[in-house]
Every structure is written in C-alpha cells, then in structure tokens.
Amino acid sequence: MPILAISRAVRFSPDAVSRDARVFSAVVARLRTGGFDVRLYDEDEFAASPAIAHPVEAIVHMARSATALQRIANEEQRGILVVNSATALLRLATRKALCHALSENGADVPPFLTYNIGDTYRGGFPLWAKALRGDAPAHCVSYITSAATFRTYLQEAQALGVTQFLLQAPQTGILLKFYGIAGTAFARLCLPSNDTPEMRRELEKRLCSPDAPTLEDVIKKKCHQLSEALRLVCYGGDAIVDEQGRFYIIDFNDFPSYGLFAEEAAASIAQRIIEKLKNRAPLSS
C-alpha cells in the first residue's frame, strides 16, 4: 500500500518554501529508499481531489488548510497512520487553543488575550499581534510598538481577511529555537540566524549549570513531553530564556523546516514512521 506525502501550500510559509521542500523531499527520499511507494500531493491538490479510493498505509504531511486537514483526519479516524496527527492539528487550530494546551501541560507561556476587529484595546505596548488561526497568512504576525502601528497592522490584516487575533505580552530574554521528533533522541536547540557572539556566550552561560540536569536538558525534555501531549511527532518552535534561567514557550509549530538540521531530522522522521508502521496491527478490510 502507498504512503501519501502531502506538502505545504506556499501561502502558509512564503519565506520558507525552499526550506520546507528540502526537509519534506528528504523524508520522502528516505521512505522510498526504505522500499515504500510514496505518492506526492500538494495540499491544495489533495484537498480538491476525489476521495481516496485505494488502501493507504500512512500519510505524512505538512498541511495547514482546514479543508486538507479535515480530509486527512477522516483517514486518520479510519485507522491510517498520520504524521502529524490531523485530528490534533484541527483541535489546535487557533493560537488560543495552542496556548491553553501548552499551559495545561506545564509550559510557561507569556500572558495573552484574544482580540476581534471592532473591540477596544485598553492594554499597553509593546506587544505581539498574531492572527488567531494557524492557517492565516504567515506574515500576519507583527511586533507592535504603539497604537498607531496597531491600527496599521489591523487594517492590513483585515485586507487579507483576518479579523481575529491573539495579543501576547513580549517576554524579556534570549530567543532560542528548538526542534525535535517525538519518540526519538532527536532534540536540538540553537539561536536564530541573526545571533551575535555575545548572544551565544550569554545563552551558553544560561543553559549550562553545575547541577544535573542542565537547563538545556530540561528544555529538550519538556519540549518532547509537550509534543507527546499535543500528538505532534514533528515539532519545532521558539522559546525565551530569561536571566533567571526560566524558559517560556512563545511558539510551538508542527512539522517545521528544521533549519540547519533538516537532513538529520528527515532521517529521524522517516525512521520513526517506519518503526510506527512495523509496530501497527494491519487494518481490517
């Protein structure tokens, strides 16, 4: 039976098209090397195609649209292996739902509130403004410094059809990117691409500790635990580490491009899928 591989539509990651394609293509190549028949779809093509008429062994995907995710979830509910779980992604379709899920599973999340076009905002600045839904255009995330820039942001977002937002307090500290694959030893931390030598030295000081486990170990373990709880095998995101060594999750993404670790991640993802398939009972016909 084939594995369906469904890539992410360009509109959901316009600045990361080549990076997304690199890791996804590498996963597909690894699965094919393992002897699997992998059939490629773009998520919009898949969403518009007729219902799947033939047996499918698994679906690996980077889809974001509600239509594509619902179709994938239908297959998942029939017992098909799906990575990442489309049912979980539909449950986490808004950033509010994601923030609540992270908090409920023990993560520190900066304070947030939801905002609709037409509401009166009485809070202060600066703040982060993000489209409430995860399938909104990728660039509907902005750092807002004043009421004037907030009005401009809302006008531009509304022109794109976005009317609901999550507003989040900025967190002071060093920005850290994390990547992982649940059920494996793969877990990586790094600074963003615009880091400086000073940032690297300060982060190393905050992560290292004479005590065991180190903060680095704690962050990796916590992110793995969150991925298991949220049912997101392939994950990545952003965290802030403050001066006291406390870390806050400010973003938790499904199936990222994995940055500098793309090839290594692809090998782990493919191996994890193969292991899951070997350990599953055959579907009844």
ABEGO torsion letter per residue (X at the ends): XBBBBBBBBAAABAAAAAAAAAAAAAAAAAAAAAGBBBBBBBAAAAAABBBBABBBABBBBABABAAAAAAAAAAAAAGBBBOBBAAAAAAAABAAAAAAAAAAAGBBBBBBBBBBBGBBBABBOBBBBBBABAABBAAABBBBABAAAAAAAAAAAAAAGBABBBBBBBBBEBBBBBBBBBGBABBBBBBBAABBAAAAAAAAAAABBABOBBAAAAAAAAAAAAAAAAGBABBBEBBBBBAAGBBBBABBBBGBAGEAAAAAAAAAAAAAAAAAAAABBBBBX
